[in-house]
Every structure is written in C-alpha cells, then in structure tokens.
Amino acid sequence: MSFVTDTTSDLGAEDLDEQTAAASTESETEGDEESSASANGSGRSSADLFRESEIAADYVEGLLDILDYDGDIDELVVSGRPVVEVVEGGDGSGKRLQALVGQRGATLEALQELSRLAVFRQTGSPSRLLLDVGGYRALRRKELGAIAKNAAEKVKEYGEAVRLEPMSAFERKCVHDVINALPGVESESEGVEPSRRIVVRPTA
C-alpha cells in the first residue's frame, strides 16, 4: 500500500540523521546503563503515546498487506510506552508471521526501527515504540531470564566474571533487569554494536 512507500521514501536526509541519532541514544537507554527511569520521561500525554502506536500500526498493516500476511494488530500504551503487537489471526498465519521476527529477533528489530521512523515522520519526535510479533518478546524474556540466572549462579560459585553472547538492546535490558534483582551480582555492558554484550560479575 502507498502508506508504507510514502513513509520511507519521503524521509529526507535530515529526518533520517536526526531519528538515527535519537535511536542510537535510545538504544543505550533502553538496553543498558540507564534502566529504571520512567518510560514516559518525555512528558508526552497518553493520547500522544496512543497516537504513536496508531501511526506505527498503520505502517505495519500496510507492510502486512504488501506481503499478503494475515494478522491482527493491537495498539496499546504500556507503562508509558507506545506498543504495537501483531498476533496470529486464527487462520494458521503464525508460521508466516515468524518470518517477521527473523533469527533471534533481527528482522523484528529492523521493523521496529522502520515503524519508529514512520512515527517520527508524522510527529517530528523520536519514539520509544515497542513492536512485537507473535508474542516473541515475552518468550524471549523468559529465555533471557534463565540465561541471566544461570550466569549469576556461575559468578557466585566461581567468583569470576561471566561474559554473555552479544545481544540487542532489548535483550540486554531484559538481562540487566534480572541481574539487578539478584543479590551478590551486578552487570554492565561492554563493546559496540552489533557485538555489545553483558558482563556479569560479583558485587564489589
């Protein structure tokens, strides 16, 4: 549909540069060193946040139409953050939707950035929109929780730091949240994207 094409092609160089810079900063914020600050720290109203989810939902719907994929789209505001969820439409479309997730969520992360660009194009403000497909993020959070707890146990048992595999900002945020809730261990990120990873070590 034309909405998808217009959203991307009409983005000028300045729009892309500004949003990319904002997204880079946001990646650090949501993934690592910042962590517990309010998601709605920008002071945007619930109506503004819901509008962002609506814009992103329209973008994603246009993309699904182009790909001829079926799926229901939910527009939400969760914990002061705009959220768009694409769920199976009940017609066996789940496997096809998984193609939008990709290996370890790589495709999903790319689609999220495109959706944020669509929001930026219409509002002029960077967005903290979260996009999910088929409940992938909830399942991945559980997996990452187990990985984080396992790393913490090794750190406590051997008293040495454990370096985890490179992760996306979303994945690092999930691990940091778990480690921060456990006694005797702490975590920090090291390296640069796409090889940025978490190090879990004993509390000093």
C-alpha positions in Angstrom: 0.0 0.0 0.0 1.1 3.6 -0.6 1.4 4.4 3.1 4.4 2.2 3.5 6.1 3.5 0.5 5.4 7.1 1.3 6.6 6.8 4.9 10.0 5.6 4.0 10.7 7.4 0.7 9.6 10.8 1.9 12.1 10.7 4.8 14.7 13.3 4.0 18.4 13.0 5.0 17.9 15.4 7.9 14.9 13.3 9.2 16.9 10.1 9.0 20.0 11.6 10.6 18.0 13.1 13.5 16.0 9.9 14.1 19.0 7.7 13.8 20.9 9.7 16.3 18.0 9.6 18.7 17.5 5.9 18.2 21.2 5.3 18.9 20.9 7.2 22.2 17.6 5.4 22.9 19.3 2.0 22.3 21.7 2.6 25.1 18.9 4.0 27.3 16.5 1.1 27.0 19.2 -1.6 26.9 21.8 -0.8 29.5 23.2 1.9 31.6 20.0 3.8 32.4 17.5 1.4 33.3 14.8 2.3 35.7 13.8 5.8 34.7 10.3 6.4 33.7 9.4 5.3 30.2 7.3 8.4 29.9 10.1 10.8 30.9 9.4 12.8 27.7 6.3 14.2 29.3 4.0 13.1 26.4 0.4 12.5 27.2 -1.3 9.1 27.0 -3.2 10.5 23.9 0.1 11.4 22.2 1.6 7.9 23.0 -1.5 6.2 21.7 -1.3 8.3 18.5 2.2 7.0 18.0 1.0 3.4 18.3 -1.7 4.2 15.8 0.7 5.6 13.3 3.0 2.6 13.7 0.1 0.2 13.4 -1.0 1.8 10.1 2.6 1.3 8.9 2.8 -2.3 9.9 -0.7 -3.0 8.5 0.4 -1.6 5.1 3.5 -3.8 5.2 1.4 -6.9 6.0 -0.8 -6.1 3.1 2.1 -5.9 0.7 3.5 -9.2 2.0 0.0 -10.8 1.9 0.4 -11.8 5.5 -2.6 -12.1 7.8 -2.5 -10.9 11.4 -4.4 -8.9 14.0 -2.8 -5.7 15.1 -3.3 -4.3 18.7 -2.4 -0.7 19.5 -1.5 -0.2 23.2 0.2 2.1 25.7 2.0 0.0 28.3 3.9 1.6 31.2 4.0 4.9 29.4 5.3 3.5 26.2 3.5 3.0 22.8 3.3 -0.6 21.8 2.1 -2.4 18.7 1.5 -6.1 18.8 0.9 -8.3 15.7 -0.8 -11.6 16.6 -1.9 -14.6 14.7 -5.3 -14.0 13.1 -6.6 -17.5 13.9 -6.1 -18.8 10.3 -2.8 -20.6 10.7 -0.8 -17.5 9.9 1.5 -17.9 12.9 4.4 -19.6 10.9 4.3 -16.9 8.3 4.4 -14.1 10.9 7.5 -15.7 12.4 9.3 -14.6 9.2 8.8 -11.0 10.5 10.8 -12.0 13.7 13.8 -13.5 12.0 16.8 -15.1 13.6 17.0 -14.1 17.2 14.6 -11.2 16.5 16.9 -9.4 14.0 14.1 -8.8 11.5 11.7 -7.7 14.3 14.3 -5.1 15.5 14.7 -3.7 11.9 10.9 -3.5 11.5 10.7 -1.7 14.9 13.2 0.9 13.7 11.2 1.4 10.5 8.0 1.8 12.5 9.7 4.4 14.7 10.8 6.3 11.6 7.2 6.3 10.4 6.2 7.8 13.7 9.0 10.3 13.5 8.0 11.4 10.0 4.5 12.3 11.2 5.2 13.7 14.6 8.7 15.1 14.3 9.6 13.5 17.6 11.7 10.3 18.3 9.6 7.4 19.5 10.2 4.7 22.1 7.7 2.5 20.3 7.9 -1.2 21.0 6.9 -3.6 18.3 6.2 -7.3 18.9 5.1 -10.1 16.6 3.5 -13.4 17.7 4.4 -12.8 21.4 8.2 -13.2 20.6 9.4 -10.7 23.1 7.5 -12.3 26.0 9.0 -15.7 25.2 12.5 -14.2 24.7 12.2 -12.5 28.1 11.7 -15.9 29.7 14.7 -17.4 27.9 16.9 -14.4 28.8 15.8 -14.6 32.5 17.0 -18.2 32.6 20.3 -17.2 30.9 20.8 -14.3 33.4 20.1 -16.6 36.4 22.5 -19.2 35.2 25.2 -16.6 34.7 24.6 -15.3 38.2 24.9 -18.8 39.7 28.2 -19.3 37.9 29.5 -16.0 39.1 28.6 -16.8 42.7 30.0 -20.3 42.5 33.4 -19.4 40.9 33.7 -15.7 41.9 34.7 -14.8 38.4 33.0 -12.6 35.8 30.9 -14.2 33.1 30.6 -12.6 29.6 27.4 -13.4 27.7 27.0 -13.5 24.0 26.3 -10.3 22.0 22.7 -9.1 22.4 20.4 -6.5 21.1 19.4 -3.5 23.3 16.1 -5.2 24.1 17.8 -8.4 25.2 20.4 -6.6 27.3 17.6 -4.7 29.1 15.9 -8.0 30.0 19.2 -9.4 31.4 20.0 -6.3 33.3 16.6 -6.3 35.0 17.1 -9.8 36.2 20.6 -9.3 37.4 19.7 -6.1 39.2 17.1 -8.0 41.2 19.6 -10.7 42.4 21.9 -10.2 45.4 25.7 -10.6 45.1 26.0 -9.9 41.4 26.0 -6.9 39.1 26.1 -6.3 35.4 27.3 -3.9 32.8 27.6 -3.7 29.1 30.8 -3.6 27.0 31.7 -3.3 23.4 29.9 -1.7 20.5 27.0 -2.7 18.3 26.4 -5.3 17.0 28.9 -7.0 19.3 27.8 -5.3 22.5 27.4 -7.8 25.3 26.8 -8.0 29.1 29.4 -8.9 31.7 28.1 -10.3 35.0 30.5 -10.1 37.9 30.4 -10.3 41.7 29.2 -7.2 43.5 32.2 -5.2 44.6 
